[in-house]
Amino acid sequence: MVFFFIGAYLFSYFLYTFGVDSVKLIIENFNLTYLSIFLALTLIGFVPLVWRWQVILKAYNIKGRFWTLLRNTMAGYAVSYTTPVSRMGGEPVRIFMLKKELGVNYKTGSTTVLIDRYMELLGTAAYSIMALIVLILSPSIPLIFKIVFGIVNLIAVPIILLMLYRFMKNKGIFIMLYDFLRLYKIKKWKKFRSQLGKVDILLAGFFVNHKKEFSLSLLLYMVSGLLWLLEFKFLLLSFGIQTSITDLILVSTVIGLINFIPVPAHLGFLEAGQTGLFQALRGDSSIGFALTLLLRARYIILVAIGYLFVAHFSLREYLKK
């Protein structure tokens, strides 16, 4: 709740300060061709996301049609975007829809979603290391930004790699966390240890026994990352802003960091990150705010589509009763 109020204040501040200039920048330099390419890339961007999940499901002998998994993915995306936990808030929806539409039990469904999210973390770690190198070599970026991002990498990347090491050694992470946090001392939670152990076995089994699927799913995330950079390239071109590959990496990196802030829709923090970045890169915060305005329009469209899928699914389940 605290982050929400901070975000609301930040959004109001940046809207009041840069709103007029940013809207003027968009209108005066608007290019429909580049915007159309951006929208096309946005839709294409879901292909490797869904395909990655399809590959993971196949490792567990689960066959899901692309369209079914696309609906589930977009429904989960919509719920995640409107909850404080932007990377995980919609996952229960995906798991529930998987159960109802494909008959996948909750344990296996949860495992595939967790692997899907972990592959995203692993790919993000790879891109973060590249982004850190770019940051260090960029003289225009403030030292404090480099230090903060370096600290984040120093903490997050080893944790992600430790998880991978344990998976490759056929060990899990949930039992380790359960014991480390001494959750067994909580009487009501004692029964969960065996269930967590079963999930650990399913998780580790993917990395040990399905290396082909592991490699392909990681590759698909890297493709998603490249498409994401192209999206930003054409979105910025749609209002006349030329960018280098360095700029694009920094833009995507800032958004990646903001994803971890527990506030719905990245409210205020998305604006703060991009206005600050473009002030450092170009000396013009209105570019960053213009970018966030168009991104929010994109998010609203995708969220609306996602909730339509949720509503359709809910109605269909209700009519079955």
C-alpha positions in Angstrom: 0.0 0.0 0.0 2.9 2.4 0.8 4.4 1.8 -2.6 1.0 2.4 -4.3 0.7 5.9 -2.7 4.3 6.7 -3.5 3.7 5.6 -7.1 0.5 7.6 -7.3 2.3 10.7 -6.2 5.2 10.1 -8.6 2.8 9.6 -11.5 0.9 12.8 -10.6 4.1 14.7 -10.4 5.5 13.6 -13.7 2.2 14.0 -15.4 1.9 17.6 -14.2 5.6 18.4 -15.0 6.1 16.7 -18.3 2.6 15.8 -19.6 2.0 18.7 -21.9 5.5 18.6 -23.5 5.4 14.8 -23.9 2.0 14.8 -25.6 3.2 17.6 -27.9 6.3 15.6 -28.7 4.2 12.6 -29.7 1.7 14.6 -31.8 4.3 16.6 -33.7 6.4 13.6 -34.6 3.8 10.9 -34.8 4.6 8.2 -37.4 1.9 5.6 -38.0 4.2 3.2 -39.9 6.6 2.8 -37.0 3.7 2.5 -34.5 2.1 -0.2 -36.6 5.4 -2.1 -36.6 5.6 -1.7 -32.9 2.1 -3.1 -32.4 2.9 -6.0 -34.7 6.0 -6.8 -32.7 4.0 -6.7 -29.5 1.7 -9.4 -30.8 4.7 -11.4 -32.3 6.4 -11.1 -28.9 3.8 -13.5 -27.4 4.8 -16.3 -29.8 8.2 -17.2 -28.1 6.6 -16.8 -24.7 3.8 -19.3 -25.4 6.1 -21.6 -27.3 8.5 -21.6 -24.3 5.7 -22.8 -22.0 4.6 -25.3 -24.7 8.2 -26.8 -24.7 8.2 -27.1 -20.9 4.8 -28.7 -20.9 5.9 -31.2 -23.5 8.7 -32.3 -21.2 5.9 -33.5 -18.8 4.0 -35.2 -21.7 1.4 -32.5 -21.7 0.1 -31.3 -25.1 -1.5 -27.9 -25.2 -2.7 -26.1 -28.3 -1.0 -22.8 -29.0 -4.2 -20.9 -28.9 -5.2 -22.4 -25.5 -1.8 -21.5 -24.0 -1.9 -18.0 -25.5 -5.2 -17.3 -23.8 -3.8 -18.6 -20.5 -0.7 -16.5 -20.9 -2.5 -13.3 -21.7 -5.0 -13.9 -18.9 -2.1 -14.4 -16.5 -0.4 -11.3 -17.9 -3.5 -9.1 -17.3 -3.8 -10.3 -13.7 -0.1 -9.9 -13.0 -0.1 -6.3 -14.4 -2.9 -5.2 -12.0 -1.5 -6.8 -8.9 1.5 -5.7 -6.8 3.5 -8.9 -7.7 3.9 -8.1 -11.4 5.9 -11.2 -12.2 3.9 -13.8 -10.3 0.5 -12.3 -9.5 -1.2 -14.0 -12.5 0.4 -17.4 -12.2 -2.4 -19.0 -10.1 -4.8 -18.0 -12.9 -2.6 -19.8 -15.5 -2.4 -22.9 -13.3 -6.1 -22.9 -12.7 -7.0 -22.5 -16.4 -4.4 -25.2 -17.2 -6.2 -27.6 -14.8 -9.7 -26.8 -16.2 -8.8 -26.8 -19.9 -6.2 -29.5 -20.2 -6.8 -31.5 -17.0 -3.3 -30.9 -15.7 -3.1 -31.5 -11.9 -2.1 -28.5 -9.8 1.3 -29.9 -8.8 2.5 -30.4 -12.3 0.8 -27.2 -13.6 2.5 -25.2 -10.8 5.9 -26.9 -11.7 5.6 -25.9 -15.4 4.8 -22.3 -14.5 7.6 -22.1 -12.0 10.1 -23.4 -14.6 8.7 -21.0 -17.1 9.3 -18.1 -14.7 12.7 -19.4 -13.7 13.8 -19.5 -17.4 12.7 -15.9 -17.6 14.9 -15.1 -14.5 17.9 -17.0 -16.0 17.5 -15.1 -19.3 17.1 -11.9 -17.5 20.4 -12.6 -15.6 22.2 -13.0 -18.8 20.9 -9.8 -20.2 21.5 -8.0 -16.9 25.2 -8.9 -17.1 25.4 -7.5 -20.6 23.5 -4.4 -19.5 25.9 -3.9 -16.6 28.9 -3.9 -19.1 27.0 -1.3 -21.2 26.4 0.8 -18.2 30.0 0.8 -17.1 31.2 1.8 -20.6 28.6 4.6 -20.9 30.1 7.9 -19.6 26.8 9.7 -19.7 25.2 7.5 -17.1 25.5 8.8 -13.5 27.8 6.8 -11.2 25.1 6.2 -8.6 23.0 4.4 -11.3 25.9 2.2 -12.2 26.6 1.4 -8.5 22.9 0.5 -7.7 22.6 -1.7 -10.8 26.0 -3.3 -10.0 24.8 -4.1 -6.5 21.5 -5.6 -7.8 23.5 -7.8 -10.2 25.9 -8.8 -7.5 23.0 -10.0 -5.3 20.5 -11.4 -7.9 22.7 -13.2 -10.4 24.6 -15.5 -7.9 21.2 -16.5 -6.4 19.8 -17.3 -9.9 22.9 -19.3 -10.7 22.9 -21.1 -7.4 19.3 -22.2 -8.2 20.5 -23.5 -11.6 23.4 -25.4 -9.9 21.0 -27.1 -7.5 18.6 -28.0 -10.3 21.4 -29.5 -12.4 22.5 -31.6 -9.4 19.0 -33.0 -9.1 18.4 -31.0 -5.9 15.5 -28.6 -5.2 15.2 -25.2 -3.7 12.0 -25.3 -1.8 13.1 -27.8 0.8 16.3 -25.8 1.2 14.4 -22.6 1.8 11.9 -24.4 4.1 14.6 -25.7 6.3 16.7 -22.5 6.2 13.7 -20.4 7.3 12.8 -23.1 9.9 9.2 -23.2 8.8 8.9 -26.6 10.3 8.6 -24.8 13.7 5.2 -23.5 12.5 2.8 -26.4 13.4 0.4 -25.7 10.5 3.2 -25.7 7.9 4.8 -29.0 8.9 2.6 -31.0 6.5 3.8 -28.8 3.5 7.4 -30.2 3.6 6.5 -33.4 1.8 4.5 -31.6 -0.8 7.4 -29.1 -1.4 9.7 -32.1 -1.8 7.6 -33.5 -4.6 7.6 -30.2 -6.4 11.4 -30.1 -6.0 11.7 -33.5 -7.7 9.5 -32.4 -10.6 11.4 -29.1 -11.0 14.9 -30.7 -10.9 13.8 -33.5 -13.2 13.2 -31.0 -16.0 16.8 -29.7 -15.8 18.4 -33.1 -15.4 16.3 -35.2 -17.8 15.2 -32.7 -20.4 18.3 -30.7 -21.3 17.1 -30.2 -24.9 13.8 -28.6 -23.7 15.9 -26.6 -21.2 18.2 -25.2 -23.9 15.3 -24.5 -26.3 13.2 -22.7 -23.6 16.2 -20.5 -22.7 16.9 -19.7 -26.4 13.2 -18.7 -26.8 13.6 -16.3 -23.9 16.6 -14.7 -25.5 14.5 -14.3 -28.7 11.9 -12.6 -26.6 14.5 -10.3 -25.3 15.6 -9.3 -28.8 12.0 -8.7 -29.8 11.5 -6.5 -26.7 14.5 -4.3 -27.8 13.0 -4.0 -31.3 9.6 -3.0 -29.8 11.3 -0.1 -27.9 13.2 0.8 -31.1 10.1 1.3 -33.2 8.0 2.7 -30.3 10.6 5.5 -29.9 10.8 6.0 -33.7 7.0 6.4 -33.7 7.5 9.8 -32.1 10.7 10.7 -33.8 13.4 9.5 -31.3 16.5 7.8 -32.8 18.2 5.4 -30.4 21.3 3.3 -30.2 21.5 -0.3 -29.0 23.0 1.1 -25.8 19.9 3.3 -25.2 17.6 0.3 -25.9 19.4 -2.0 -23.5 19.2 0.7 -20.8 15.5 1.4 -21.4 14.7 -2.4 -21.1 16.9 -2.8 -18.1 15.2 0.0 -16.2 11.8 -1.6 -16.9 13.2 -4.9 -15.8 14.3 -3.5 -12.4 10.9 -1.7 -12.0 9.1 -5.1 -12.3 10.4 -6.0 -8.9 8.8 -3.0 -7.1 5.5 -4.2 -5.5 3.0 -1.8 -7.1 0.2 -2.5 -9.6 0.9 -1.4 -13.2 4.4 -0.1 -12.1 2.4 3.1 -11.2 4.7 6.1 -11.0 7.9 4.1 -10.9 7.8 3.4 -14.6 7.6 7.1 -15.2 10.3 7.9 -12.7 12.7 5.4 -14.2 12.3 6.4 -17.8 12.2 10.2 -17.2 15.3 9.9 -15.1 17.1 7.7 -17.7 16.3 10.1 -20.7 17.4 13.0 -18.6 20.7 11.3 -18.2 20.9 10.2 -21.8 19.5 13.2 -23.7 18.9 15.9 -21.1 15.2 15.7 -21.9 12.9 14.0 -19.4 9.8 14.5 -21.6 11.1 11.8 -24.0 11.0 9.3 -21.2 7.5 10.4 -20.1 6.2 10.2 -23.7 7.6 6.7 -23.9 5.7 5.7 -20.7 2.4 7.2 -22.0 2.6 5.0 -25.1 3.7 2.0 -23.1 0.7 2.4 -20.8 -1.6 2.6 -23.8 -0.1 -0.7 -25.0 -0.5 -2.2 -21.5 -4.1 -1.2 -21.2 -5.0 -2.9 -24.6 -3.2 -6.1 -23.6 -4.7 -6.1 -20.1 -8.2 -5.6 -21.6 -7.7 -8.5 -23.9 -6.4 -10.6 -21.1 -9.4 -9.9 -18.9 -11.7 -10.7 -21.8 -10.1 -14.1 -21.8 -10.6 -14.4 -18.0 -14.2 -13.4 -18.4 -14.8 -15.8 -21.2 -13.2 -18.6 -19.2 -15.2 -17.8 -16.1 -18.5 -17.7 -18.0 -17.8 -21.0 -19.7 -17.0 -22.6 -16.3 -20.1 -21.1 -14.8 -22.3 -22.5 -17.6 -20.8 -26.0 -17.0 -22.3 -26.1 -13.5 
